[in-house]
Amino acid sequence: MSKKAFPLGKNELENIASEYQTPFHLYDEKAIRESVRYFIKSFSWAPGFKNYFAVKACPNPTIISILKEEGCGVDCSSLPELLLADKLGFRGEEIMFTSNDTPPEEFIEANRLGAVINLDDITHVQSLEKSAGFPEMISFRYNPGDLRSGNFIIGEPKEAKYGVPRDQIIDAYRLAASRGARRFGLHTMVASNELNDSYFVETARMLFELAVKIKQETGIGVELINLGGGIGIPYRPDEEAVDLKLVSREIHDHYKHLIVENGLDPVKIVYECGRMITGPYGYLVSRVRHVTRKYKDFVGLDACMADLMRPAIYGAYHHITVPGKEGLPHDHVYDITGSLCENIDKFAVNRSLPKITPGDLIVIHDTGAHGYAMGFNYNGKLRSKELLLKEEGAVLLIRRAETIDDYFSTLRFPDAPYKV
Ligand SMILES: *Cc1c(COP(=O)(O)O)cnc(C)c1O
């Protein structure tokens, strides 16, 4: 039995499933709003605190406009994400642009929007200047190399393709200043799905120390420190969420000792978290098609890895519940699979669950970030729809499912003219 919650009872979910048809991702608006509010409240001491929601985690306009109402900015990493931000009414420095291997058209659009551009490399100073001109405000993504260790999902910083290394970071600020930058930010992103509280405190301390060093060596005072994303969520029922109040308190101590005492205060403190904001409040709901017995017992769903890649890519754990059967003994061991012709298309391997029969609804938890968004069309699989469970209990379709026409829309058939 788990402490993992789902906001609806079995009958309510059956009603939604019969109206909209499975599979679908369902997002809980109330819980998402509460999660942002708690984050912002935890950092109420921090000057200009803001979370720039990482669009890639859940690129749905309805979800992002809810986050906008709650005071979030957006962190974009591509041209379509910038255009989405623009369409939703994010303006100027409400947009953070954190890209790598960036093409000129993305620099141009980010600059046109007045976004805070986070350069990924010292050579990008010139790329930006050549393509878009150089803005007054510029930020750099710092890669601390072997000063920090990463984790399984993101890898070791010194192996990473991202960010400005230690021995170039001071020169990067000098160069940007020589090109006309007058306002500066500093950013890093070294962890992904990290649950260790002290990791985030250490990251803040590292950036605060670097800000002091930049000031001492160049005279440049950064006005914004972006602590990145990567705050993890407890995918497993026995894991604990990051203690935001504790992390905030300890970061505040470092702020006082490093930023205030060195005359850099005020520095805006921001994050660009995606996962923590929406991850736990999205659910993939699917119906059981077949239960089969081979050398193991398999439960085949009407969803597949096109709807949720994390278990296949990372071996990630996603909790699974069977509405209406939560209280039954979990005495059956199943692999929970999709229908894709890849044996990695499994949502769970050797999972103890109650006895499952065809027609049961299955809830796969924690799909609200890096869930739908990572999907693909391999094997001609079409991605599912997205639904919003509104605060007052109504359900809204916020993205339709892909259709066969969508799938065919980029193709040329031999007997048809190619339309560009
Ligand atoms: C993916 C990403 C994020 C968001 O990460 P979460 O794990 O969803 O918090 C933030 N910043 C950058 C640069 C990223 O690549």
The ligand as an ORCA input file, in Angstrom:
! r2SCAN-3c Opt
* xyz 0 1
  C      15.519     20.494    -18.228
  C      16.014     21.770    -17.715
  C      15.386     22.392    -16.621
  C      14.248     21.767    -15.867
  O      14.631     20.632    -15.191
  P      13.629     19.959    -14.128
  O      14.296     18.673    -13.799
  O      12.346     19.752    -14.854
  O      13.506     20.894    -12.992
  C      15.858     23.616    -16.227
  N      16.893     24.207    -16.846
  C      17.526     23.643    -17.897
  C      18.654     24.360    -18.530
  C      17.116     22.403    -18.350
  O      17.754     21.834    -19.377
*
